[in-house]
Amino acid sequence: MTMTNKENFLKLVSRQNSETEKDILLHQKNKSWLRESKRIAVKVLLALKEQNMTQKELAEKMGVSPQYINKLVKGKENLTLDTITKLQNILQIAILTSANKLREENGYKVQAFSYQADYQKECSKYSPSNLKVTVS
């Protein structure tokens, strides 16, 4: 059933929360882990490509469904440490890395965590619109 222009307009200006508004609120609330999850997704996609491994093969090795891997590589999954460890072991990559640099901060030595410069350069080449996500 097709909606008329008037019906479309009324839907847009209604006081009810739209799915888009819900998505925006969810994104704002979970901004930190979503950003981190997307960085991990890029690392996983690059590792899969380098190792000529499919998402389905990764799912089998991890003991999860291909649909879960699809969510993971889209950066929409809040990963547990268990999942991150499995990914690191199977793909032989460092997901969360430490620069192991100490810096002085207010008289205290603090270990600074950051991603490697090479990884950041590599990530900048890929945008979500350029990545093709498929489950075999």
Secondary structure by P-SEA (a helix, b strand, c coil): ccccaaaaaaaaacccccaaaaaaaaaaaaaaaaaaaaaaaaaaaaaaaaacccaaaaaaaacccaaaaaaaaaccccccaaaaaaaaaaacccccccccbbbbccccccccccccaaaaaaaaacccccbbbbcc
